[in-house]
């Protein structure tokens, strides 16, 4: 009888321990989980050959129905639909010879495109170079689309794309009291930051109806991650980039960082990771991403 009781008690303790310990896994959103909003362009374009060296612009042109215009791209254009467009950069550095060889009517750049010497060389070859605005928030997307549409002569289609994206975004907001912390992690370089106002992620978190605890309590777009700040912020959910999560050893490694285990998010392993090139892309895939984030937030809050 005593032996049976011991066995029963041990079994009960094991089951209790298992039910009390959250599964150390995250909800992942990859590029294959989202799709771009697009509109068909029934009119002609003002250009026929375009090289894109600005982050996110190739995707916009694709969504405007101008994929056939693309004759070169930079490495940041990682969508599967871009696989047939040659890369004309080495890393993020422009190779002017490759750009000129593509014989573009126009080269589209943004403030981060470089080096300047390569851009000057392209201009010296008589090729038109146009700088378009960058997008770091949801509010930046419409002006960027309008600027790109103007460059390729698709202004009317640009207006249609902006309207379609706004309609899609308005359907993604949920009612939630969830508190979310965006962490930028690069464990191999010992970089541990928490997003604040202007990180870009704050715009997405607000779009799904949640509260960005870093934006609400910290002074800078990116702040050094401290145990004190994180515990005080009390996030219910942690949002990270996929490679960042991988760099700290996944969820198991994440909860070992100072302060994580003391938060509701850490105690319940409530973690959402998003593909690095997708999270802050702010373009035609963003409405789909916001919808997926809404779904992931609802799912992870059940833990």
Protein Blocks (a to p, Z undefined) as FASTA:
>chain_A
ZZmmmmmmmmmmmmmmmmmpccdddddddfklpccdddddfbdcfbfbdcdfbehklmmm
mmnopmmmpgbdcfklmcfklmmpccfbehjaccfklmmmnopabdcddfkbccfklmmm
mmmnopacddddddfbfklmmmmmmmmmmmnopmkmmmmmmmmmmmmmmmmpccdfbdcd
dddddfknopacdddehilmmmmmmmnopacfklmmpmbfbdcddfklmmmnopabdcdd
fklmmmnopjmlmmmpghklmpmklmnopacdddfklmmnopaklmmmmmmmmmmmmmmm
mZZ
